[in-house]
Amino acid sequence: MSLDKILSISGKPGLYKVVTPTRSGFVAESLLDNKRITVNAQSNVSILSEIAVYTLQEELPLREVFKKIRTKEDGKETSINPKDDKSVLEEYFFEVLPDYDEDRVYASDIKKIVQWYNLLQKHDMLGALDETKEESKADSDSKKATKADASSEEE
């Protein structure tokens, strides 16, 4: 599953994966407790593939930040707790991303990034970091083709 299908919903804890579209929005499933909720089009939703972190030179996509954390932690959960003190979080993030913009990236942002990384790691979804948009589109196209083949065989 690519990061295009994983999102954060304002006012709701954790991350969600898109299950299916509806007329007025979509159905999402929580990665925390696997409960499904209906999200309408007016909800404030952020797709993980569209989020970036400010650095001194540019905005670095969240996918790249997760890759750097994964490299630092050898694919395991982070060595810090997201509830740690602000100075601990900032020190950790400086090790992961030395050129992040300290004026525009707050401790609350770092806390969310660490929580999200741990949640993706717990659900074995870090493989999505290596996918590009073209690969995830090709996967969905091949699934559609497989479904079409299966339905034509039934006839």
N, CA, C and O atoms as a GROMACS GRO file, in nm:
protein
  620
    1MET      N    1   0.085  -0.118   0.000
    1MET     CA    2   0.000   0.000   0.000
    1MET      C    3   0.089   0.124   0.000
    1MET      O    4   0.184   0.132   0.078
    2SER      N    5   0.059   0.219  -0.086
    2SER     CA    6   0.142   0.338  -0.097
    2SER      C    7   0.095   0.445   0.002
    2SER      O    8  -0.014   0.436   0.059
    3LEU      N    9   0.179   0.546   0.020
    3LEU     CA   10   0.145   0.656   0.110
    3LEU      C   11   0.030   0.740   0.055
    3LEU      O   12  -0.026   0.822   0.127
    4ASP      N   13  -0.006   0.720  -0.072
    4ASP     CA   14  -0.120   0.792  -0.132
    4ASP      C   15  -0.252   0.747  -0.070
    4ASP      O   16  -0.351   0.819  -0.078
    5LYS      N   17  -0.254   0.630  -0.009
    5LYS     CA   18  -0.377   0.574   0.049
    5LYS      C   19  -0.380   0.587   0.201
    5LYS      O   20  -0.475   0.543   0.265
    6ILE      N   21  -0.275   0.648   0.259
    6ILE     CA   22  -0.268   0.663   0.405
    6ILE      C   23  -0.282   0.810   0.438
    6ILE      O   24  -0.217   0.895   0.376
    7LEU      N   25  -0.368   0.841   0.535
    7LEU     CA   26  -0.394   0.982   0.565
    7LEU      C   27  -0.412   1.010   0.712
    7LEU      O   28  -0.433   0.921   0.794
    8SER      N   29  -0.402   1.138   0.740
    8SER     CA   30  -0.426   1.189   0.875
    8SER      C   31  -0.552   1.274   0.868
    8SER      O   32  -0.568   1.354   0.776
    9ILE      N   33  -0.641   1.256   0.964
    9ILE     CA   34  -0.766   1.332   0.968
    9ILE      C   35  -0.761   1.426   1.088
    9ILE      O   36  -0.740   1.382   1.201
   10SER      N   37  -0.779   1.553   1.062
   10SER     CA   38  -0.774   1.653   1.167
   10SER      C   39  -0.876   1.623   1.276
   10SER      O   40  -0.993   1.597   1.248
   11GLY      N   41  -0.831   1.625   1.400
   11GLY     CA   42  -0.919   1.600   1.514
   11GLY      C   43  -0.932   1.453   1.550
   11GLY      O   44  -0.999   1.419   1.648
   12LYS      N   45  -0.870   1.364   1.472
   12LYS     CA   46  -0.876   1.220   1.499
   12LYS      C   47  -0.734   1.170   1.524
   12LYS      O   48  -0.641   1.211   1.454
   13PRO      N   49  -0.716   1.082   1.621
   13PRO     CA   50  -0.580   1.031   1.650
   13PRO      C   51  -0.534   0.929   1.547
   13PRO      O   52  -0.616   0.860   1.486
   14GLY      N   53  -0.404   0.921   1.527
   14GLY     CA   54  -0.346   0.816   1.444
   14GLY      C   55  -0.360   0.841   1.295
   14GLY      O   56  -0.387   0.952   1.250
   15LEU      N   57  -0.340   0.735   1.220
   15LEU     CA   58  -0.347   0.738   1.075
   15LEU      C   59  -0.461   0.649   1.028
   15LEU      O   60  -0.507   0.560   1.100
   16TYR      N   61  -0.505   0.674   0.906
   16TYR     CA   62  -0.615   0.599   0.846
   16TYR      C   63  -0.577   0.557   0.706
   16TYR      O   64  -0.500   0.625   0.638
   17LYS      N   65  -0.632   0.443   0.663
   17LYS     CA   66  -0.613   0.404   0.524
   17LYS      C   67  -0.749   0.412   0.455
   17LYS      O   68  -0.852   0.378   0.512
   18VAL      N   69  -0.745   0.456   0.330
   18VAL     CA   70  -0.867   0.471   0.252
   18VAL      C   71  -0.915   0.331   0.212
   18VAL      O   72  -0.839   0.252   0.157
   19VAL      N   73  -1.042   0.303   0.242
   19VAL     CA   74  -1.098   0.173   0.209
   19VAL      C   75  -1.174   0.181   0.077
   19VAL      O   76  -1.148   0.104  -0.016
   20THR      N   77  -1.268   0.274   0.069
   20THR     CA   78  -1.349   0.287  -0.053
   20THR      C   79  -1.410   0.427  -0.060
   20THR      O   80  -1.440   0.486   0.043
   21PRO      N   81  -1.429   0.480  -0.181
   21PRO     CA   82  -1.496   0.609  -0.194
   21PRO      C   83  -1.647   0.596  -0.175
   21PRO      O   84  -1.705   0.491  -0.200
   22THR      N   85  -1.709   0.704  -0.131
   22THR     CA   86  -1.855   0.711  -0.121
   22THR      C   87  -1.901   0.833  -0.200
   22THR      O   88  -1.818   0.906  -0.255
   23ARG      N   89  -2.031   0.855  -0.207
   23ARG     CA   90  -2.082   0.972  -0.279
   23ARG      C   91  -2.033   1.103  -0.218
   23ARG      O   92  -2.001   1.197  -0.291
   24SER      N   93  -2.028   1.108  -0.087
   24SER     CA   94  -1.996   1.234  -0.021
   24SER      C   95  -1.856   1.238   0.040
   24SER      O   96  -1.824   1.332   0.113
   25GLY      N   97  -1.773   1.139   0.014
   25GLY     CA   98  -1.639   1.135   0.072
   25GLY      C   99  -1.577   0.998   0.054
   25GLY      O  100  -1.561   0.951  -0.058
   26PHE      N  101  -1.541   0.934   0.165
   26PHE     CA  102  -1.484   0.800   0.158
   26PHE      C  103  -1.493   0.732   0.294
   26PHE      O  104  -1.520   0.795   0.396
   27VAL      N  105  -1.469   0.601   0.293
   27VAL     CA  106  -1.463   0.523   0.415
   27VAL      C  107  -1.315   0.500   0.445
   27VAL      O  108  -1.238   0.460   0.358
   28ALA      N  109  -1.276   0.526   0.570
   28ALA     CA  110  -1.137   0.508   0.612
   28ALA      C  111  -1.132   0.413   0.731
   28ALA      O  112  -1.224   0.408   0.813
   29GLU      N  113  -1.023   0.338   0.739
   29GLU     CA  114  -1.004   0.243   0.849
   29GLU      C  115  -0.886   0.288   0.933
   29GLU      O  116  -0.778   0.314   0.880
   30SER      N  117  -0.906   0.296   1.064
   30SER     CA  118  -0.801   0.340   1.156
   30SER      C  119  -0.691   0.235   1.166
   30SER      O  120  -0.718   0.115   1.173
   31LEU      N  121  -0.566   0.280   1.166
   31LEU     CA  122  -0.454   0.188   1.188
   31LEU      C  123  -0.436   0.159   1.337
   31LEU      O  124  -0.365   0.066   1.374
   32LEU      N  125  -0.499   0.239   1.423
   32LEU     CA  126  -0.489   0.218   1.568
   32LEU      C  127  -0.579   0.104   1.615
   32LEU      O  128  -0.533   0.014   1.685
   33ASP      N  129  -0.707   0.109   1.576
   33ASP     CA  130  -0.802   0.011   1.629
   33ASP      C  131  -0.884  -0.060   1.520
   33ASP      O  132  -0.976  -0.135   1.552
   34ASN      N  133  -0.851  -0.038   1.394
   34ASN     CA  134  -0.918  -0.101   1.280
   34ASN      C  135  -1.066  -0.067   1.267
   34ASN      O  136  -1.139  -0.136   1.196
   35LYS      N  137  -1.111   0.039   1.334
   35LYS     CA  138  -1.250   0.082   1.320
   35LYS      C  139  -1.264   0.162   1.192
   35LYS      O  140  -1.176   0.239   1.154
   36ARG      N  141  -1.377   0.144   1.126
   36ARG     CA  142  -1.403   0.217   1.002
   36ARG      C  143  -1.491   0.337   1.031
   36ARG      O  144  -1.585   0.330   1.110
   37ILE      N  145  -1.458   0.447   0.965
   37ILE     CA  146  -1.538   0.569   0.978
   37ILE      C  147  -1.566   0.625   0.839
   37ILE      O  148  -1.491   0.600   0.744
   38THR      N  149  -1.674   0.700   0.829
   38THR     CA  150  -1.706   0.770   0.706
   38THR      C  151  -1.653   0.912   0.718
   38THR      O  152  -1.680   0.981   0.816
   39VAL      N  153  -1.578   0.954   0.619
   39VAL     CA  154  -1.519   1.087   0.619
   39VAL      C  155  -1.581   1.165   0.505
   39VAL      O  156  -1.577   1.121   0.390
   40ASN      N  157  -1.640   1.282   0.536
   40ASN     CA  158  -1.702   1.359   0.429
   40ASN      C  159  -1.600   1.452   0.364
   40ASN      O  160  -1.490   1.472   0.415
   41ALA      N  161  -1.638   1.507   0.252
   41ALA     CA  162  -1.547   1.589   0.172
   41ALA      C  163  -1.506   1.718   0.243
   41ALA      O  164  -1.404   1.777   0.207
   42GLN      N  165  -1.581   1.762   0.342
   42GLN     CA  166  -1.547   1.885   0.413
   42GLN      C  167  -1.444   1.864   0.524
   42GLN      O  168  -1.394   1.962   0.579
   43SER      N  169  -1.413   1.740   0.558
   43SER     CA  170  -1.316   1.712   0.663
   43SER      C  171  -1.176   1.757   0.621
   43SER      O  172  -1.142   1.754   0.503
   44ASN      N  173  -1.098   1.800   0.718
   44ASN     CA  174  -0.960   1.841   0.693
   44ASN      C  175  -0.872   1.716   0.694
   44ASN      O  176  -0.840   1.663   0.800
   45VAL      N  177  -0.834   1.671   0.574
   45VAL     CA  178  -0.760   1.546   0.557
   45VAL      C  179  -0.626   1.576   0.492
   45VAL      O  180  -0.618   1.654   0.398
   46SER      N  181  -0.520   1.513   0.544
   46SER     CA  182  -0.387   1.527   0.484
   46SER      C  183  -0.338   1.389   0.440
   46SER      O  184  -0.330   1.296   0.520
   47ILE      N  185  -0.306   1.378   0.312
   47ILE     CA  186  -0.252   1.254   0.258
   47ILE      C  187  -0.102   1.254   0.284
   47ILE      O  188  -0.035   1.353   0.255
   48LEU      N  189  -0.049   1.144   0.339
   48LEU     CA  190   0.091   1.140   0.378
   48LEU      C  191   0.186   1.169   0.263
   48LEU      O  192   0.292   1.229   0.283
   49SER      N  193   0.151   1.127   0.143
   49SER     CA  194   0.240   1.150   0.028
   49SER      C  195   0.249   1.298  -0.008
   49SER      O  196   0.340   1.338  -0.081
   50GLU      N  197   0.156   1.381   0.042
   50GLU     CA  198   0.154   1.523   0.009
   50GLU      C  199   0.220   1.609   0.118
   50GLU      O  200   0.235   1.730   0.100
   51ILE      N  201   0.258   1.549   0.229
   51ILE     CA  202   0.317   1.624   0.341
   51ILE      C  203   0.467   1.634   0.322
   51ILE      O  204   0.532   1.539   0.277
   52ALA      N  205   0.523   1.751   0.356
   52ALA     CA  206   0.667   1.771   0.347
   52ALA      C  207   0.716   1.840   0.474
   52ALA      O  208   0.638   1.902   0.546
   53VAL      N  209   0.846   1.828   0.499
   53VAL     CA  210   0.908   1.888   0.617
   53VAL      C  211   1.002   1.999   0.569
   53VAL      O  212   1.079   1.979   0.474
   54TYR      N  213   0.996   2.114   0.634
   54TYR     CA  214   1.083   2.226   0.598
   54TYR      C  215   1.228   2.196   0.634
   54TYR      O  216   1.257   2.156   0.747
   55THR      N  217   1.318   2.216   0.538
   55THR     CA  218   1.461   2.213   0.566
   55THR      C  219   1.515   2.350   0.530
   55THR      O  220   1.441   2.436   0.481
   56LEU      N  221   1.643   2.372   0.553
   56LEU     CA  222   1.702   2.503   0.524
   56LEU      C  223   1.709   2.528   0.373
   56LEU      O  224   1.710   2.644   0.331
   57GLN      N  225   1.714   2.424   0.292
   57GLN     CA  226   1.723   2.442   0.147
   57GLN      C  227   1.588   2.427   0.076
   57GLN      O  228   1.557   2.504  -0.015
   58GLU      N  229   1.508   2.329   0.116
   58GLU     CA  230   1.387   2.295   0.043
   58GLU      C  231   1.286   2.229   0.137
   58GLU      O  232   1.310   2.217   0.258
   59GLU      N  233   1.175   2.186   0.080
   59GLU     CA  234   1.080   2.105   0.154
   59GLU      C  235   1.108   1.960   0.119
   59GLU      O  236   1.107   1.923   0.001
   60LEU      N  237   1.132   1.877   0.219
   60LEU     CA  238   1.163   1.736   0.197
   60LEU      C  239   1.035   1.654   0.218
   60LEU      O  240   0.972   1.664   0.323
   61PRO      N  241   0.996   1.572   0.118
   61PRO     CA  242   0.875   1.491   0.134
   61PRO      C  243   0.883   1.401   0.257
   61PRO      O  244   0.990   1.352   0.293
   62LEU      N  245   0.769   1.381   0.321
   62LEU     CA  246   0.762   1.298   0.441
   62LEU      C  247   0.815   1.158   0.414
   62LEU      O  248   0.875   1.096   0.503
   63ARG      N  249   0.794   1.107   0.294
   63ARG     CA  250   0.845   0.976   0.255
   63ARG      C  251   0.996   0.968   0.277
   63ARG      O  252   1.047   0.868   0.328
   64GLU      N  253   1.068   1.075   0.240
   64GLU     CA  254   1.215   1.078   0.255
   64GLU      C  255   1.254   1.085   0.403
   64GLU      O  256   1.354   1.025   0.443
   65VAL      N  257   1.178   1.159   0.482
   65VAL     CA  258   1.205   1.168   0.626
   65VAL      C  259   1.186   1.031   0.690
   65VAL      O  260   1.268   0.988   0.772
   66PHE      N  261   1.078   0.962   0.654
   66PHE     CA  262   1.054   0.826   0.706
   66PHE      C  263   1.167   0.732   0.666
   66PHE      O  264   1.208   0.647   0.746
   67LYS      N  265   1.218   0.745   0.543
   67LYS     CA  266   1.329   0.661   0.498
   67LYS      C  267   1.452   0.686   0.585
   67LYS      O  268   1.523   0.592   0.621
   68LYS      N  269   1.478   0.812   0.618
   68LYS     CA  270   1.594   0.846   0.701
   68LYS      C  271   1.578   0.788   0.843
   68LYS      O  272   1.674   0.740   0.902
   69ILE      N  273   1.455   0.794   0.896
   69ILE     CA  274   1.430   0.735   1.028
   69ILE      C  275   1.448   0.584   1.021
   69ILE      O  276   1.508   0.524   1.109
   70ARG      N  277   1.394   0.522   0.915
   70ARG     CA  278   1.406   0.377   0.899
   70ARG      C  279   1.553   0.335   0.892
   70ARG      O  280   1.592   0.234   0.951
   71THR      N  281   1.634   0.412   0.821
   71THR     CA  282   1.777   0.383   0.811
   71THR      C  283   1.844   0.396   0.948
   71THR      O  284   1.922   0.310   0.987
   72LYS      N  285   1.812   0.503   1.020
   72LYS     CA  286   1.871   0.524   1.153
   72LYS      C  287   1.832   0.413   1.249
   72LYS      O  288   1.914   0.370   1.331
   73GLU      N  289   1.709   0.367   1.240
   73GLU     CA  290   1.656   0.268   1.336
   73GLU      C  291   1.663   0.124   1.284
   73GLU      O  292   1.613   0.033   1.350
   74ASP      N  293   1.723   0.102   1.168
   74ASP     CA  294   1.732  -0.032   1.107
   74ASP      C  295   1.595  -0.096   1.089
   74ASP      O  296   1.580  -0.217   1.106
   75GLY      N  297   1.494  -0.016   1.054
   75GLY     CA  298   1.361  -0.069   1.028
   75GLY      C  299   1.281  -0.100   1.152
   75GLY      O  300   1.168  -0.149   1.143
   76LYS      N  301   1.337  -0.072   1.268
   76LYS     CA  302   1.265  -0.098   1.394
   76LYS      C  303   1.194   0.029   1.441
   76LYS      O  304   1.204   0.135   1.378
   77GLU      N  305   1.120   0.016   1.552
   77GLU     CA  306   1.054   0.130   1.612
   77GLU      C  307   1.157   0.233   1.657
   77GLU      O  308   1.273   0.199   1.683
   78THR      N  309   1.115   0.359   1.667
   78THR     CA  310   1.209   0.464   1.707
   78THR      C  311   1.263   0.441   1.847
   78THR      O  312   1.196   0.382   1.932
   79SER      N  313   1.385   0.487   1.870
   79SER     CA  314   1.449   0.469   2.000
   79SER      C  315   1.398   0.569   2.103
   79SER      O  316   1.431   0.558   2.221
   80ILE      N  317   1.319   0.666   2.058
   80ILE     CA  318   1.261   0.762   2.152
   80ILE      C  319   1.110   0.745   2.156
   80ILE      O  320   1.050   0.687   2.066
   81ASN      N  321   1.051   0.797   2.262
   81ASN     CA  322   0.907   0.795   2.278
   81ASN      C  323   0.852   0.928   2.228
   81ASN      O  324   0.910   1.032   2.259
   82PRO      N  325   0.743   0.929   2.151
   82PRO     CA  326   0.686   1.055   2.104
   82PRO      C  327   0.645   1.149   2.218
   82PRO      O  328   0.627   1.269   2.196
   83LYS      N  329   0.629   1.095   2.338
   83LYS     CA  330   0.589   1.178   2.452
   83LYS      C  331   0.708   1.233   2.528
   83LYS      O  332   0.692   1.296   2.633
   84ASP      N  333   0.828   1.209   2.476
   84ASP     CA  334   0.948   1.262   2.541
   84ASP      C  335   0.948   1.414   2.539
   84ASP      O  336   0.869   1.477   2.469
   85ASP      N  337   1.039   1.471   2.616
   85ASP     CA  338   1.054   1.615   2.627
   85ASP      C  339   1.089   1.678   2.492
   85ASP      O  340   1.148   1.613   2.405
   86LYS      N  341   1.053   1.804   2.476
   86LYS     CA  342   1.079   1.879   2.352
   86LYS      C  343   1.226   1.872   2.312
   86LYS      O  344   1.256   1.851   2.194
   87SER      N  345   1.318   1.888   2.406
   87SER     CA  346   1.461   1.888   2.373
   87SER      C  347   1.506   1.751   2.323
   87SER      O  348   1.592   1.744   2.234
   88VAL      N  349   1.451   1.643   2.378
   88VAL     CA  350   1.485   1.507   2.334
   88VAL      C  351   1.435   1.485   2.191
   88VAL      O  352   1.507   1.430   2.108
   89LEU      N  353   1.312   1.528   2.163
   89LEU     CA  354   1.255   1.514   2.030
   89LEU      C  355   1.338   1.592   1.927
   89LEU      O  356   1.368   1.541   1.819
   90GLU      N  357   1.374   1.716   1.960
   90GLU     CA  358   1.450   1.798   1.868
   90GLU      C  359   1.590   1.742   1.844
   90GLU      O  360   1.640   1.745   1.732
   91GLU      N  361   1.652   1.690   1.949
   91GLU     CA  362   1.785   1.629   1.936
   91GLU      C  363   1.778   1.507   1.843
   91GLU      O  364   1.863   1.490   1.756
   92TYR      N  365   1.678   1.424   1.863
   92TYR     CA  366   1.659   1.305   1.779
   92TYR      C  367   1.638   1.345   1.634
   92TYR      O  368   1.700   1.289   1.543
   93PHE      N  369   1.549   1.443   1.612
   93PHE     CA  370   1.517   1.484   1.475
   93PHE      C  371   1.638   1.546   1.407
   93PHE      O  372   1.655   1.534   1.286
   94PHE      N  373   1.722   1.615   1.484
   94PHE     CA  374   1.844   1.674   1.429
   94PHE      C  375   1.940   1.564   1.383
   94PHE      O  376   2.012   1.583   1.284
   95GLU      N  377   1.941   1.450   1.453
   95GLU     CA  378   2.023   1.336   1.410
   95GLU      C  379   1.970   1.276   1.280
   95GLU      O  380   2.048   1.234   1.194
   96VAL      N  381   1.839   1.274   1.266
   96VAL     CA  382   1.776   1.216   1.147
   96VAL      C  383   1.788   1.312   1.028
   96VAL      O  384   1.822   1.271   0.917
   97LEU      N  385   1.759   1.437   1.053
   97LEU     CA  386   1.754   1.538   0.948
   97LEU      C  387   1.829   1.663   0.994
   97LEU      O  388   1.767   1.758   1.043
   98PRO      N  389   1.962   1.665   0.979
   98PRO     CA  390   2.043   1.772   1.036
   98PRO      C  391   2.010   1.913   0.984
   98PRO      O  392   2.034   2.011   1.054
   99ASP      N  393   1.954   1.923   0.863
   99ASP     CA  394   1.928   2.057   0.809
   99ASP      C  395   1.781   2.098   0.815
   99ASP      O  396   1.737   2.183   0.739
  100TYR      N  397   1.704   2.037   0.908
  100TYR     CA  398   1.563   2.077   0.918
  100TYR      C  399   1.555   2.219   0.974
  100TYR      O  400   1.642   2.261   1.051
  101ASP      N  401   1.452   2.292   0.935
  101ASP     CA  402   1.435   2.432   0.975
  101ASP      C  403   1.374   2.437   1.116
  101ASP      O  404   1.255   2.412   1.134
  102GLU      N  405   1.456   2.469   1.213
  102GLU     CA  406   1.413   2.468   1.353
  102GLU      C  407   1.308   2.574   1.383
  102GLU      O  408   1.235   2.563   1.481
  103ASP      N  409   1.301   2.678   1.299
  103ASP     CA  410   1.203   2.784   1.320
  103ASP      C  411   1.063   2.746   1.271
  103ASP      O  412   0.963   2.798   1.320
  104ARG      N  413   1.057   2.656   1.172
  104ARG     CA  414   0.927   2.622   1.113
  104ARG      C  415   0.881   2.480   1.144
  104ARG      O  416   0.765   2.446   1.118
  105VAL      N  417   0.969   2.397   1.198
  105VAL     CA  418   0.930   2.261   1.238
  105VAL      C  419   0.924   2.259   1.391
  105VAL      O  420   1.026   2.270   1.459
  106TYR      N  421   0.804   2.244   1.443
  106TYR     CA  422   0.782   2.249   1.587
  106TYR      C  423   0.795   2.111   1.651
  106TYR      O  424   0.792   2.009   1.582
  107ALA      N  425   0.807   2.109   1.782
  107ALA     CA  426   0.816   1.982   1.856
  107ALA      C  427   0.690   1.898   1.833
  107ALA      O  428   0.697   1.775   1.826
  108SER      N  429   0.576   1.963   1.821
  108SER     CA  430   0.451   1.890   1.796
  108SER      C  431   0.455   1.820   1.659
  108SER      O  432   0.399   1.711   1.643
  109ASP      N  433   0.520   1.882   1.560
  109ASP     CA  434   0.535   1.819   1.429
  109ASP      C  435   0.624   1.696   1.439
  109ASP      O  436   0.594   1.592   1.381
  110ILE      N  437   0.734   1.709   1.512
  110ILE     CA  438   0.828   1.598   1.530
  110ILE      C  439   0.758   1.482   1.601
  110ILE      O  440   0.775   1.366   1.566
  111LYS      N  441   0.679   1.517   1.701
  111LYS     CA  442   0.604   1.415   1.777
  111LYS      C  443   0.511   1.337   1.684
  111LYS      O  444   0.504   1.214   1.692
  112LYS      N  445   0.440   1.408   1.595
  112LYS     CA  446   0.349   1.342   1.500
  112LYS      C  447   0.427   1.252   1.405
  112LYS      O  448   0.386   1.140   1.378
  113ILE      N  449   0.538   1.302   1.354
  113ILE     CA  450   0.618   1.224   1.259
  113ILE      C  451   0.667   1.095   1.324
  113ILE      O  452   0.662   0.989   1.262
  114VAL      N  453   0.714   1.104   1.448
  114VAL     CA  454   0.762   0.986   1.521
  114VAL      C  455   0.645   0.888   1.546
  114VAL      O  456   0.661   0.768   1.528
  115GLN      N  457   0.530   0.941   1.586
  115GLN     CA  458   0.412   0.856   1.608
  115GLN      C  459   0.371   0.787   1.478
  115GLN      O  460   0.344   0.667   1.478
  116TRP      N  461   0.366   0.863   1.370
  116TRP     CA  462   0.325   0.807   1.241
  116TRP      C  463   0.424   0.700   1.196
  116TRP      O  464   0.383   0.594   1.148
  117TYR      N  465   0.552   0.727   1.209
  117TYR     CA  466   0.654   0.629   1.168
  117TYR      C  467   0.633   0.499   1.247
  117TYR      O  468   0.631   0.390   1.189
  118ASN      N  469   0.617   0.511   1.380
  118ASN     CA  470   0.599   0.392   1.464
  118ASN      C  471   0.472   0.315   1.426
  118ASN      O  472   0.471   0.192   1.430
  119LEU      N  473   0.367   0.386   1.390
  119LEU     CA  474   0.242   0.322   1.350
  119LEU      C  475   0.260   0.247   1.218
  119LEU      O  476   0.213   0.134   1.204
  120LEU      N  477   0.326   0.309   1.122
  120LEU     CA  478   0.353   0.242   0.994
  120LEU      C  479   0.444   0.121   1.015
  120LEU      O  480   0.424   0.017   0.952
  121GLN      N  481   0.542   0.134   1.103
  121GLN     CA  482   0.635   0.026   1.131
  121GLN      C  483   0.561  -0.091   1.196
  121GLN      O  484   0.584  -0.207   1.161
  122LYS      N  485   0.472  -0.060   1.289
  122LYS     CA  486   0.395  -0.162   1.360
  122LYS      C  487   0.307  -0.243   1.263
  122LYS      O  488   0.286  -0.363   1.283
  123HIS      N  489   0.257  -0.178   1.159
  123HIS     CA  490   0.168  -0.243   1.063
  123HIS      C  491   0.243  -0.289   0.938
  123HIS      O  492   0.180  -0.319   0.836
  124ASP      N  493   0.375  -0.296   0.945
  124ASP     CA  494   0.458  -0.342   0.832
  124ASP      C  495   0.426  -0.266   0.703
  124ASP      O  496   0.416  -0.327   0.596
  125MET      N  497   0.410  -0.136   0.713
  125MET     CA  498   0.376  -0.056   0.596
  125MET      C  499   0.494   0.031   0.550
  125MET      O  500   0.477   0.118   0.465
  126LEU      N  501   0.612   0.008   0.605
  126LEU     CA  502   0.728   0.088   0.566
  126LEU      C  503   0.774   0.054   0.424
  126LEU      O  504   0.848   0.132   0.364
  127GLY      N  505   0.732  -0.059   0.372
  127GLY     CA  506   0.763  -0.094   0.234
  127GLY      C  507   0.704   0.007   0.135
  127GLY      O  508   0.754   0.022   0.024
  128ALA      N  509   0.598   0.075   0.177
  128ALA     CA  510   0.535   0.177   0.092
  128ALA      C  511   0.629   0.294   0.066
  128ALA      O  512   0.609   0.369  -0.028
  129LEU      N  513   0.731   0.309   0.149
  129LEU     CA  514   0.824   0.420   0.131
  129LEU      C  515   0.908   0.403   0.006
  129LEU      O  516   0.954   0.501  -0.052
  130ASP      N  517   0.929   0.279  -0.037
  130ASP     CA  518   1.012   0.252  -0.153
  130ASP      C  519   0.935   0.260  -0.284
  130ASP      O  520   0.995   0.263  -0.391
  131GLU      N  521   0.802   0.264  -0.273
  131GLU     CA  522   0.719   0.272  -0.393
  131GLU      C  523   0.718   0.415  -0.446
  131GLU      O  524   0.717   0.511  -0.369
  132THR      N  525   0.719   0.428  -0.577
  132THR     CA  526   0.699   0.558  -0.638
  132THR      C  527   0.554   0.566  -0.682
  132THR      O  528   0.483   0.465  -0.680
  133LYS      N  529   0.509   0.683  -0.722
  133LYS     CA  530   0.370   0.697  -0.765
  133LYS      C  531   0.342   0.610  -0.887
  133LYS      O  532   0.233   0.556  -0.901
  134GLU      N  533   0.442   0.597  -0.976
  134GLU     CA  534   0.424   0.516  -1.096
  134GLU      C  535   0.405   0.369  -1.059
  134GLU      O  536   0.321   0.300  -1.117
  135GLU      N  537   0.484   0.321  -0.962
  135GLU     CA  538   0.473   0.181  -0.920
  135GLU      C  539   0.338   0.153  -0.857
  135GLU      O  540   0.276   0.050  -0.885
  136SER      N  541   0.291   0.244  -0.771
  136SER     CA  542   0.162   0.220  -0.706
  136SER      C  543   0.050   0.227  -0.809
  136SER      O  544  -0.048   0.154  -0.796
  137LYS      N  545   0.062   0.314  -0.911
  137LYS     CA  546  -0.038   0.319  -1.018
  137LYS      C  547  -0.034   0.190  -1.098
  137LYS      O  548  -0.138   0.136  -1.134
  138ALA      N  549   0.086   0.141  -1.127
  138ALA     CA  550   0.099   0.015  -1.201
  138ALA      C  551   0.038  -0.101  -1.124
  138ALA      O  552  -0.026  -0.188  -1.182
  139ASP      N  553   0.059  -0.101  -0.991
  139ASP     CA  554  -0.001  -0.205  -0.907
  139ASP      C  555  -0.153  -0.202  -0.916
  139ASP      O  556  -0.216  -0.307  -0.934
  140SER      N  557  -0.212  -0.082  -0.905
  140SER     CA  558  -0.357  -0.073  -0.910
  140SER      C  559  -0.408  -0.109  -1.049
  140SER      O  560  -0.514  -0.170  -1.062
  141ASP      N  561  -0.333  -0.072  -1.154
  141ASP     CA  562  -0.373  -0.109  -1.290
  141ASP      C  563  -0.369  -0.260  -1.309
  141ASP      O  564  -0.458  -0.317  -1.372
  142SER      N  565  -0.264  -0.325  -1.254
  142SER     CA  566  -0.254  -0.470  -1.270
  142SER      C  567  -0.364  -0.541  -1.191
  142SER      O  568  -0.413  -0.645  -1.234
  143LYS      N  569  -0.402  -0.485  -1.076
  143LYS     CA  570  -0.512  -0.543  -0.999
  143LYS      C  571  -0.643  -0.532  -1.076
  143LYS      O  572  -0.724  -0.624  -1.078
  144LYS      N  573  -0.663  -0.415  -1.142
  144LYS     CA  574  -0.783  -0.397  -1.223
  144LYS      C  575  -0.784  -0.497  -1.338
  144LYS      O  576  -0.887  -0.556  -1.369
  145ALA      N  577  -0.668  -0.515  -1.400
  145ALA     CA  578  -0.658  -0.609  -1.511
  145ALA      C  579  -0.686  -0.752  -1.464
  145ALA      O  580  -0.753  -0.829  -1.533
  146THR      N  581  -0.636  -0.787  -1.346
  146THR     CA  582  -0.659  -0.920  -1.290
  146THR      C  583  -0.807  -0.940  -1.263
  146THR      O  584  -0.862  -1.047  -1.291
  147LYS      N  585  -0.873  -0.838  -1.207
  147LYS     CA  586  -1.017  -0.848  -1.182
  147LYS      C  587  -1.094  -0.862  -1.313
  147LYS      O  588  -1.189  -0.940  -1.321
  148ALA      N  589  -1.052  -0.788  -1.416
  148ALA     CA  590  -1.118  -0.796  -1.546
  148ALA      C  591  -1.099  -0.934  -1.606
  148ALA      O  592  -1.193  -0.991  -1.662
  149ASP      N  593  -0.977  -0.989  -1.594
  149ASP     CA  594  -0.951  -1.123  -1.644
  149ASP      C  595  -1.037  -1.226  -1.572
  149ASP      O  596  -1.092  -1.316  -1.635
  150ALA      N  597  -1.049  -1.212  -1.441
  150ALA     CA  598  -1.127  -1.307  -1.360
  150ALA      C  599  -1.274  -1.300  -1.398
  150ALA      O  600  -1.342  -1.403  -1.408
  151SER      N  601  -1.325  -1.178  -1.421
  151SER     CA  602  -1.467  -1.166  -1.455
  151SER      C  603  -1.494  -1.216  -1.595
  151SER      O  604  -1.601  -1.270  -1.622
  152SER      N  605  -1.396  -1.200  -1.686
  152SER     CA  606  -1.418  -1.252  -1.823
  152SER      C  607  -1.410  -1.404  -1.826
  152SER      O  608  -1.474  -1.468  -1.910
  153GLU      N  609  -1.333  -1.463  -1.736
  153GLU     CA  610  -1.324  -1.608  -1.728
  153GLU      C  611  -1.453  -1.668  -1.674
  153GLU      O  612  -1.489  -1.781  -1.709
  154GLU      N  613  -1.523  -1.594  -1.589
  154GLU     CA  614  -1.648  -1.643  -1.530
  154GLU      C  615  -1.758  -1.652  -1.634
  154GLU      O  616  -1.850  -1.732  -1.620
  155GLU      N  617  -1.748  -1.569  -1.738
  155GLU     CA  618  -1.855  -1.564  -1.840
  155GLU      C  619  -1.852  -1.677  -1.933
  155GLU      O  620  -1.936  -1.685  -2.023
   0.00000   0.00000   0.00000
